[in-house]
């Protein structure tokens, strides 16, 4: 049964006479405290916050004066007291509440300024279990939630970024804050504690290896509001969760206009793909369009890798995303800017490369400081009507798999290198996925089709188009290898690849008709390898 409301109307303007300040992040604290004092607000504070305010020469009461109880247990208990929570939760216009406050000498608090122990930062730092647990704030969230619930009579500020707007509102309203303003602060406060608790529960699930906790929560902080989402009629915002995995969320944008929703989605796909390539072994470049690669290549230099990636599908590369696994150099930058490109993302960029890209003022250049680890765990989330699908990140890497030759002919050493390359790419192509590769470069990619044979034919058709554009006598699929993200349910998809010129194939295997597919491969004298791992990507 729900708790009945007394329907006492909230005042439109709340005079702010007393504020309780208890913050871990002291950014802007002193200037804000000075502004409150200038507005005639009495300051009450706790621990280190009170010390900082006092050292700035401002009058401040310690919270123990309100509670009549000292701070104990290394600061764990200081605000968990009726004199604090009664001051925050009391409904001033309710006679019973007013009497209780009077009888127990509870002084009302009109403004709470509180931010929390840095749990998220300590968790990301790799601190030990005890240190992470010790940074779970208890008193702070309790006070924040109390104030936010009672926003009719208390304003709650959780973000130092709001200090200026609070002082401005106090000035405009001659020492008061409006109900609309208090409601917005309360909404932000509840979102903050929800995100904080999500980080804590997520850490416990990860630490205790609970793959599917009964309650799953996620939190994030707004990074930017976008002009629109996938389409102009859709609103969109970009939220970050504090994960330090190198990528678009942690990157530094050196130049260019604001990233769009589609830019971020595609750039993430591009950088995750090039993260599969060890920069100590080779230079690798991926060109992405609509979250699918339209060309990927490895070579001795980024410029050479880019040229080979571009050759796979130069038409689709127009307006695409370019990602690389090494520091962007001037030679590669000079080649990339010749084609209209939306975003370049790299671990870093040389000064000369930055100057070259700067000539294209709208071209975004992002540097990440590192590459994402393809072996790392983690989760991915997809919303569906009424819920969310949560799964572990696809961190299977072809170099770690036990590949099994299932045909009479084994692949040559060169074919095996290309098979691994192609399967590495297929992991990042929307299903059904078919990837043709030759000499460390894609030469045809078929993505997102309802049947595998259609993906194979589309990839071959693109290879023909690329050959015509390059003035070649025949498509590069002749003598290539082919990778499939999932098994061939029938031999027709394989036959299509053979007709395109493939001489070896890698696929997961596991179909009821594997024997038929293997027989077709043997009949045409091609080599086939089973990877034992499927890479569906929807």
C-alpha positions in Angstrom: 0.0 0.0 0.0 1.4 3.4 -1.0 2.1 6.1 1.5 -0.7 8.7 1.4 0.3 12.3 0.6 -1.0 15.2 2.6 -1.2 17.4 -0.5 0.5 20.4 1.2 1.4 22.8 -1.7 5.1 23.6 -2.1 6.0 27.3 -1.8 7.0 28.8 -5.1 9.9 30.8 -3.6 12.1 29.3 -0.9 14.2 31.7 1.2 17.6 30.2 1.7 18.9 31.0 5.2 21.0 28.0 6.2 23.1 25.8 4.0 24.9 22.5 4.8 28.0 21.9 2.8 29.7 18.5 2.7 31.8 17.8 -0.4 34.7 15.6 -1.4 35.3 17.5 -4.6 36.2 21.0 -3.4 36.3 22.5 -6.9 34.9 26.1 -6.7 33.9 25.5 -3.0 35.4 28.7 -1.5 34.0 31.1 -4.2 30.6 29.5 -3.8 30.7 29.7 0.0 31.7 33.4 -0.3 28.7 33.9 -2.6 26.4 32.3 -0.2 27.6 34.4 2.7 27.2 37.5 0.6 23.6 36.4 0.0 23.0 36.2 3.8 23.2 32.4 4.1 24.5 30.8 7.3 27.1 28.0 6.6 27.1 24.7 8.3 29.7 22.1 7.3 31.5 18.9 8.0 35.1 17.6 8.4 37.5 18.7 5.7 34.9 20.9 4.0 34.4 22.9 7.2 38.2 23.2 7.6 38.6 24.6 4.1 35.8 27.1 4.6 37.2 28.3 7.9 40.7 28.6 6.5 39.3 30.9 3.9 38.2 33.2 6.7 34.5 32.5 6.5 32.2 31.9 9.5 31.1 28.3 9.5 29.4 26.1 12.1 30.5 22.4 12.5 27.6 20.0 12.0 28.3 18.6 15.5 26.8 21.8 16.8 23.6 20.8 15.2 23.7 17.2 16.3 25.3 17.6 19.6 27.3 14.5 18.7 30.9 14.3 17.5 32.1 12.8 14.2 33.1 9.2 14.9 34.4 6.1 13.2 37.0 7.9 10.9 34.2 10.1 9.6 31.9 7.3 8.7 29.3 8.7 11.1 28.8 12.4 11.1 25.6 13.4 9.3 23.5 10.2 10.0 21.6 11.9 12.7 17.9 13.1 13.2 19.0 16.7 13.6 20.4 16.5 10.1 17.8 14.4 8.4 15.0 16.0 10.3 16.3 19.4 9.0 16.3 18.1 5.5 13.1 16.0 5.5 10.8 18.2 7.6 7.7 19.6 5.8 7.7 23.1 7.2 4.0 23.7 6.5 2.9 20.5 8.2 1.9 21.3 11.8 3.0 17.9 13.0 6.4 18.2 11.3 6.8 21.8 12.5 6.0 20.7 16.1 8.5 17.8 16.0 11.2 20.2 14.7 10.4 22.6 17.5 10.3 20.0 20.2 13.6 18.4 19.2 15.3 21.7 18.4 15.9 20.8 14.8 17.1 23.8 12.8 15.9 23.7 9.2 18.4 23.4 6.4 17.3 25.1 3.2 20.2 24.2 0.9 22.4 21.1 0.8 25.6 21.2 -1.1 27.0 17.6 -1.4 29.1 15.5 -3.7 30.3 12.0 -3.1 33.4 10.0 -2.3 35.1 9.2 -5.6 34.0 5.6 -5.8 34.2 5.5 -9.6 37.7 6.9 -9.8 39.0 4.6 -7.1 37.5 1.6 -8.8 39.1 2.6 -12.1 42.5 3.1 -10.4 42.8 -0.6 -9.7 42.8 -0.2 -6.0 42.3 -3.2 -3.8 39.0 -4.5 -2.5 39.1 -2.8 0.9 40.0 0.6 -0.6 37.2 0.4 -3.1 34.7 -0.5 -0.4 35.9 2.3 1.9 35.1 4.8 -0.9 31.4 3.8 -1.0 29.7 7.0 0.4 26.8 6.4 2.8 26.0 9.7 4.5 26.2 11.7 1.3 23.6 9.7 -0.8 21.3 9.6 2.2 21.4 13.4 2.6 21.1 13.9 -1.2 18.1 11.7 -1.5 16.4 13.2 1.6 16.9 16.7 0.2 15.8 15.8 -3.3 12.6 14.1 -2.0 11.8 17.2 0.1 12.6 19.7 -2.7 9.5 21.6 -1.7 11.6 23.0 1.1 15.2 22.1 0.4 17.5 22.8 -2.6 20.1 20.2 -3.4 23.3 20.9 -5.3 25.4 17.9 -6.3 27.5 19.4 -9.1 30.1 22.2 -8.8 29.1 23.1 -12.3 25.8 24.4 -10.9 27.3 26.8 -8.3 27.2 29.8 -10.6 23.6 29.2 -11.5 22.5 28.9 -7.9 24.2 32.2 -6.9 22.6 33.8 -9.9 19.2 32.5 -9.0 19.6 33.7 -5.4 20.5 37.2 -6.7 17.5 37.3 -9.1 15.1 36.1 -6.4 16.6 38.2 -3.6 17.8 35.3 -1.5 15.3 32.7 -2.6 15.1 29.8 -5.1 12.1 29.0 -7.2 10.2 25.7 -7.1 11.0 25.0 -10.8 14.7 25.4 -10.1 14.6 23.2 -7.0 12.7 20.5 -9.0 15.4 20.5 -11.7 18.2 20.2 -9.0 16.3 17.4 -7.4 16.0 15.5 -10.7 19.7 15.8 -11.2 20.4 14.7 -7.7 18.4 11.5 -8.0 20.1 10.8 -11.3 23.5 11.2 -9.6 22.8 8.8 -6.8 21.3 6.3 -9.3 24.5 6.4 -11.4 26.6 6.1 -8.2 24.8 3.1 -7.0 24.9 1.6 -10.5 28.7 1.8 -10.5 28.8 0.1 -7.1 26.5 -2.7 -8.0 28.4 -3.2 -11.3 31.7 -3.4 -9.5 30.3 -6.0 -7.1 29.0 -8.1 -9.9 32.3 -7.9 -11.8 34.4 -8.5 -8.7 32.3 -11.5 -7.5 32.0 -12.8 -11.1 28.2 -12.7 -11.0 27.4 -12.8 -14.7 23.7 -12.1 -14.5 22.8 -10.2 -11.3 19.1 -10.1 -10.4 19.0 -6.4 -10.8 21.2 -4.8 -13.5 21.8 -1.0 -13.5 23.8 1.4 -15.7 24.8 5.0 -15.2 26.5 7.7 -17.2 27.2 11.4 -17.3 26.0 13.6 -20.1 29.0 14.4 -22.3 27.2 16.3 -25.0 23.7 17.1 -26.4 23.7 16.4 -30.1 21.9 18.2 -32.9 19.9 15.0 -33.6 20.2 11.2 -33.4 20.3 8.7 -36.3 17.8 10.9 -38.1 17.0 14.6 -37.8 13.6 14.0 -36.1 15.3 12.0 -33.3 16.9 13.8 -30.2 20.2 12.4 -28.9 22.7 12.8 -26.1 26.1 11.2 -25.5 26.7 9.8 -22.0 30.0 8.4 -20.7 30.3 5.9 -17.9 33.9 6.5 -16.9 35.3 3.3 -18.5 38.9 4.0 -19.5 38.9 1.7 -22.5 40.6 3.7 -25.3 38.1 4.8 -27.8 35.7 7.6 -28.9 34.4 8.2 -25.3 37.9 8.8 -23.9 39.4 10.4 -27.0 40.7 14.0 -27.2 39.3 15.9 -30.2 42.0 18.0 -31.7 39.9 19.7 -34.3 36.7 19.6 -36.4 33.0 20.2 -35.7 31.0 18.4 -33.1 30.7 14.7 -33.5 27.2 13.5 -34.5 25.3 10.4 -33.2 26.3 8.4 -36.3 29.9 9.7 -36.1 30.3 8.3 -32.6 28.6 5.0 -33.5 30.8 4.5 -36.6 34.0 5.7 -35.0 33.6 3.3 -32.1 33.1 0.4 -34.6 36.2 1.6 -36.6 38.5 1.8 -33.6 37.4 -1.5 -32.1 38.3 -3.1 -35.4 41.8 -1.7 -35.7 42.4 -2.6 -32.0 42.6 -6.2 -33.3 45.9 -5.4 -35.0 49.1 -5.3 -33.0 50.9 -2.0 -33.9 54.3 -3.7 -33.2 53.6 -6.2 -36.0 52.1 -4.0 -38.7 50.4 -0.8 -39.5 46.6 -1.2 -40.0 43.9 1.0 -41.3 40.1 0.5 -41.3 37.6 2.6 -43.3 34.1 2.4 -41.8 30.7 3.4 -43.3 27.5 2.9 -41.3 29.3 0.8 -38.7 30.6 -1.7 -41.4 34.1 -1.8 -42.8 34.3 -1.0 -46.5 38.0 -1.5 -46.5 40.7 -2.8 -44.1 44.4 -3.5 -44.8 47.7 -4.0 -43.0 51.1 -3.0 -44.4 54.5 -1.7 -43.4 53.2 1.9 -43.3 49.9 3.7 -42.6 49.9 5.3 -46.0 50.3 2.0 -47.7 47.6 0.4 -45.5 45.3 3.3 -46.2 45.8 3.0 -50.0 45.0 -0.7 -50.0 42.0 -0.3 -47.7 40.6 2.5 -49.9 41.0 0.3 -53.0 38.6 -2.3 -51.6 35.6 0.0 -52.0 36.5 3.6 -52.9 32.9 4.6 -53.5 31.7 3.7 -50.1 34.8 5.2 -48.4 33.5 8.7 -49.3 32.3 10.3 -46.1 33.6 7.5 -44.0 35.5 7.0 -40.8 39.2 6.2 -40.9 40.8 4.4 -37.9 44.4 3.3 -37.5 46.5 1.4 -35.0 49.6 3.7 -35.0 50.4 7.4 -34.6 49.0 9.3 -37.6 51.9 10.6 -39.6 52.2 13.2 -42.3 52.4 10.8 -45.2 49.2 9.0 -44.2 47.4 12.3 -43.3 48.2 13.7 -46.8 46.6 10.7 -48.5 43.5 10.6 -46.2 42.5 14.2 -46.8 42.4 13.6 -50.5 39.0 11.8 -49.9 36.1 13.4 -48.1 36.3 11.9 -44.6 34.2 12.6 -41.5 36.5 11.4 -38.7 40.1 10.2 -38.3 40.8 8.4 -35.0 44.3 7.2 -34.0 46.3 6.6 -30.8 48.1 9.9 -31.5 49.1 12.2 -34.3 52.4 13.9 -35.3 52.5 17.7 -35.4 52.9 17.6 -39.2 49.8 15.4 -39.5 47.8 17.7 -37.3 48.7 20.7 -39.5 47.7 18.7 -42.7 44.4 17.7 -41.2 43.8 21.3 -40.0 43.4 22.4 -43.6 40.0 20.5 -43.6 38.3 22.5 -40.8 35.3 20.2 -40.5 37.3 17.0 -40.4 37.3 15.6 -36.9 40.6 14.3 -35.6 40.5 12.2 -32.4 43.5 10.9 -30.5 43.0 8.2 -27.8 46.4 7.6 -26.2 46.1 3.9 -26.8 44.3 1.0 -28.4 41.4 -1.1 -27.0 42.4 -4.5 -25.9 40.5 -7.1 -28.0 41.0 -9.7 -25.3 39.4 -7.6 -22.5 36.1 -8.6 -21.0 33.2 -6.3 -20.5 29.5 -6.1 -21.5 27.5 -4.7 -24.3 23.9 -3.5 -23.9 21.1 -3.2 -26.4 17.6 -1.8 -25.6 14.5 -3.7 -26.6 10.9 -2.9 -25.9 10.4 -3.3 -22.2 14.0 -4.2 -21.4 17.6 -4.6 -22.2 19.8 -7.4 -23.7 23.1 -7.6 -21.9 26.0 -9.9 -23.0 29.7 -10.2 -22.7 31.9 -8.4 -25.2 33.0 -10.6 -28.1 36.6 -11.0 -27.0 37.5 -14.1 -29.0 40.6 -13.4 -31.0 41.5 -15.6 -34.0 45.2 -15.8 -32.9 44.0 -17.7 -29.8 41.8 -20.2 -31.6 42.6 -23.8 -32.4 42.0 -23.8 -36.2 41.1 -27.1 -37.7 41.8 -28.0 -41.3 38.8 -30.1 -42.5 39.5 -30.5 -46.2 41.9 -32.8 -48.1 44.0 -29.7 -49.1 45.5 -27.7 -46.3 45.9 -23.9 -46.8 49.3 -22.7 -47.7 51.2 -20.5 -45.2 50.3 -17.4 -47.1 46.6 -18.5 -47.3 46.6 -19.1 -43.5 47.9 -15.6 -42.8 45.1 -14.2 -45.0 42.5 -16.5 -43.5 43.3 -15.2 -40.0 43.2 -11.6 -41.3 39.8 -12.1 -43.0 38.3 -13.8 -39.9 39.6 -10.9 -37.8 37.6 -8.5 -40.0 34.5 -10.7 -40.2 34.1 -10.3 -36.4 33.4 -6.6 -37.0 31.0 -6.9 -40.0 27.3 -7.0 -39.5 25.8 -10.5 -40.0 25.5 -12.2 -42.3 29.2 -11.4 -43.0 31.5 -12.5 -45.9 35.0 -11.1 -46.2 37.4 -11.7 -49.1 41.0 -10.9 -48.4 44.3 -11.1 -50.3 47.8 -10.3 -49.2 46.7 -8.6 -46.0 43.9 -6.4 -47.4 40.1 -6.8 -47.9 39.1 -7.1 -51.5 35.4 -7.6 -51.1 33.0 -7.3 -48.1 29.4 -8.4 -47.9 27.5 -7.3 -44.8 24.1 -7.5 -43.2 22.2 -9.7 -45.6 19.4 -12.1 -44.8 21.2 -15.0 -46.5 24.9 -15.8 -46.5 24.9 -16.5 -50.2 23.6 -12.9 -50.9 26.5 -11.5 -48.7 29.0 -13.6 -50.8 27.5 -12.3 -54.1 27.5 -8.7 -52.9 31.1 -8.9 -51.8 32.1 -10.4 -55.2 30.1 -7.7 -57.0 31.9 -4.9 -55.0 35.2 -6.6 -55.9 34.3 -6.3 -59.6 33.3 -2.7 -59.2 36.6 -1.9 -57.4 38.6 -3.7 -60.2 36.8 -1.6 -62.8 37.6 1.6 -60.9 41.3 0.6 -60.6 41.5 -0.5 -64.3 42.3 -4.1 -63.4 41.7 -7.0 -65.8 40.1 -9.1 -63.1 38.8 -8.6 -59.5 41.2 -9.2 -56.7 38.9 -12.0 -55.4 40.7 -14.2 -57.9 43.1 -16.1 -55.7 41.8 -14.6 -52.5 40.6 -16.3 -49.3 37.2 -15.8 -47.8 35.9 -15.7 -44.2 32.4 -16.3 -43.0 31.2 -15.1 -39.5 29.0 -18.2 -39.1 28.7 -21.6 -40.7 27.5 -22.2 -44.3 24.1 -23.8 -43.8 24.3 -25.0 -47.4 27.0 -25.4 -50.0 25.6 -22.6 -52.2 27.3 -19.8 -50.2 30.6 -21.6 -50.5 30.1 -22.3 -54.2 29.4 -18.5 -54.7 32.7 -17.7 -53.0 34.6 -20.3 -55.2 33.0 -18.8 -58.3 34.4 -15.4 -57.2 37.9 -16.9 -57.1 38.5 -17.9 -53.5 41.0 -20.6 -52.9 40.6 -21.1 -49.2 37.9 -20.4 -46.6 37.6 -20.0 -42.9 34.3 -20.5 -41.1 33.2 -21.6 -37.6 31.7 -24.9 -38.6 28.9 -26.6 -36.7 26.2 -26.9 -39.4 24.2 -30.1 -39.8 25.4 -30.0 -43.4 29.1 -29.5 -42.6 29.9 -32.8 -44.5 28.2 -31.5 -47.6 30.0 -28.2 -47.5 33.4 -29.9 -46.9 32.7 -32.3 -49.8 32.0 -29.2 -52.1 35.3 -27.7 -51.0 37.1 -30.9 -51.8 35.4 -31.2 -55.1 36.7 -27.8 -56.1 40.2 -28.3 -54.6 40.0 -25.5 -52.1 41.2 -25.5 -48.5 38.8 -25.1 -45.6 39.5 -24.3 -41.9 37.0 -24.5 -39.0 37.6 -21.8 -36.3 35.1 -23.2 -33.8 33.9 -19.8 -32.9 31.0 -17.8 -34.4 31.1 -14.0 -34.7 27.5 -12.9 -35.2 27.1 -9.1 -35.0 23.7 -7.6 -35.2 
